[in-house]
Amino acid sequence: MDFANQLSKDLIRKLSRIISIIPARSGSKGLKNKNILNFHGKPLINWSILYSLKNKLIDSCIVTTDSIKIAKIAKEQGAEVPFIRDKNLASDKTPTSEVILDVIEKCDLKDQDIILLLEPTSPYRTIEDFHKGLNLLKKNNCKKVVSVSQAISSSFRFQFMRSNDAAGSLLNLEFNNCPNDMRRQEIIKTYFLDGSFYFSNVKAFKDNHGFIGESTGTFETNYFSTFEIDTYNDFKLLESLFESFGMPF
């Protein structure tokens, strides 16, 4: 490769920004106002903002919210809140992809930029895992990268439906004929999206909305990053992890 071509590629890399996007709508059915509940001394959303601001490779941290109150908290922590999200993009049925596309359009993100979706409900993240995802994105021809965790006893091979009768009898899933004496060591490994990291090239996201596709790479995260906050019990469990093991970044 000649010097001019190498210089051109180096410039493109420098022009590629990493933008973290933190979605935080006001409504929450499982745990009211969960995004701003006091979590280990800070509003929950602040942990994802702080994670972005402490990471020197992240160029901008954008919070998208429909709430003036959440916007104020986010700005006080140091995040950017360039607009208040429209109410029609803030229901519990709104696809996350539409929220991200809204940010891409209104903030004029460039095709070569990299977006990193950080859900506030996954506050336990390590810097090491960030580098795993970014390296996979840049070195393996992946357009998108998501974090995953191995399903163990929660694997679909161990899952059943329950009947509505008084005994709550177990019924096999239609696609899963699971013998009742299967051992965990015998099953094929399965994985689930743990919600900690979602990377994507902006152009790839615009071309194919969402993070899952043929060009998506995956990496496994720290075990504690597998826990998400949807209920009060989740909230207290994650908070106890912070109290026991300290801030992960």
N, C-alpha and C positions, 0 to 999 in steps of 0.2 A: 504494500500500500504506500503510495507516495505521500509526501508531507502535506500537500494541499488537501487531499482527501481525509487524512487523519485530523488535520486542523478543523475541517468542516464537521466531522463527527464529534469532535470535542466541543465545538460551539453548540451543536444541537443538544448535547448532554447538558451543557450549562443552561441552555434556554428552557430545559424541561424542569418545571417546578413541581414540588410535591405539595398538594393542597389537602389538608385534612378537612373532612366535612362531618359535623356532628349534628344529627337531627334530634330535635327535642320539642315535640308538640306539647301543648298544655293538657290535653285530655289523656287520661289513663284509666282503664277499667279495672285492671288487676290490683294496682296499688296507686291510690290517688296522689297526684302531684309528685310521682316518684322521681322525676328528673331533678327536682330541687329539694328533695328531702335531705335533712342533715345526715350525711354519711361520713362517719369517722372525722367529724369536725368541719366538713365542708358540704355545700350542696352537691348532690351526686354528680351533676353534669361537670362540676369543676375538675373532677379527677381526669376526665377525658381531655378537657382543655389543657390542664396542667401537663398531661402526658405529651400533648402536641407541642406546647411551648418549650418544654425542656429538651425536646429532640431537635438538634441543630440541623438535621436534614429536612425537616418540614418547614416549608417557606411561609405558609399561611394556614391559619386555623379559622374556619368559617362555621359558625353556628346558624342553622336554619330553624326558625321557630315561628309559631303564630302568636306567641305570648310576649307582651311588653315586659312582664316581670322576669321571664326567663332571659330575654334579651338584655335587660339591665344587669342581671347577675353574670351573664357571659361576658359582657363588655368590661365589667369590673375585674374579672379574672384575667382579661387581656385578649380575649377572642374577638374576631371581627363578626359583626352582625350587620351586613350591608343592606338588609331589607327584612321586613316582617312578612312571613309566609302567608299566602292567601289561605283563607279558611277552607276553600275547596280542596286544598292539598294538606289538610291537617286532620282528617278523620281517621278512625282506626282501620278503615278499609283502603286508604290511599297506599298504593304500592310505593315502596322506598325508591324504586327506579325513577318515578315521576318527581319525587322530591329532589333527587340528585340532578336530574335533567334541568329542573328549575334553577338550581344553583349554577350549573354549567352555563346556562343561557344568561341569567341576570348578572353573573359575575364575569362574563366573557372569558371563560377559561379556554385555553388554547388546546388544539388537538394533541400536541406533544406533552401537555401537562399530565401528571399522575395524580389521581384522586385516591384518597384513603378514607373510607367510611369508618367512623368510630362510633359505635352505639354507646350512649351513656350508661346503658344497663350492663355493660361488661367492663367494669372499672379496673379489673386486675390484669394489667398488661406489662410485659417486660420489654426492654429495649432490644434484647437478644432476639425476641420473636419478630420485632419490626424488621431487623436486618435480615432474618431468614426470608421474610416475605419480599422485601425489596430486592434482594439478591436473586431470588427466583424469577422475579419480574424482569430484571435487567439481563440475566445471563442465560435464560433458558427459552428465549423466544416466546414467553407467555405474554399475552395481552392483558390478562387478569389473574389475580392470585387471591385465594381465600384461605383462612385458617380453619383447620378441622381438628377434631379429637376422635379417638377411637371409641366406638360404642362397645361396652363390655356386656354386663348383664342387661343393659338397655337395648342390645341388638334386636332387630326386628325378628330374629330367629327365636327369641325368647318372649316375644310379645303375642298377646291373645286379645280377642274381643271378649267382653263379658255379656252374658245373656241378661235379659231384664227380669228373669224369674227371681224368686226370693233367695235362692241359693247363690245367685250370681255365677252360674256355671261358666267355665272357660271354653271358648270356641276358637278353633284355628282361623287365622286370617286366610282369605280365599287363596292367596298366592303362596302361603307358607304352611306346608304340612310338616309340623315340628313333632318329632317323637318325644314322648314325655320323659325319656331317660337320657336325652342328649346332654353331653358334657360341654362346658364352655370351651375346652381345648379343641373340640371337634369342629367348631363353626368357622366359617370364612370371616375374616375381619371386615367389619363395616365401620363407616365413619359418619359423623354429623358435622354440620357447620356450627362452630362454637360461638360465632358472633363477635369475636374479638377484632379481627382484621379483614377488611375487604379492599384490595387494591385494584385499580384499573387505569389503563391508558384512557384519556378522555375520548379520543376518536373511537376506540374500540367500544366504549360504553355508548356513545351516540349511535354507532352502527348496529349494536346488539344490546338493547337495554337489559340490565341485570348483570350479575357477576358470574353466572354459571354458563359455561359453553365449552366448545372443543378446545379453545385456546386458554382455558383456565388451569392454572397450576395450584397445587395445595401444599401446605406444610402443617405439621403438628405443633401445637402450642404447649406452653407450660400447663401443668395439670390444673392449677387454680384458675387459669383463664377460661376453663370450660364452663364455669358457673355464670349464669346470667340472672339478672334481677327482674322477676315478673310478679312476685308475691312478697308479702311481708316476711315470710320464712326465708326466702331467697335473700332478702335485704339483710336480715340479721346474720345469716350465714356468711355472706361476703364481708360484712362489717367485722365479724369475728376473725376472719382471715387477715384483714388489715391490722387488727389489734394484736394478733398473735405473731405475724411474720413481718409486719412493717410495710411501708410503701414499696411497691415492687419496682420502681424506677427512680 
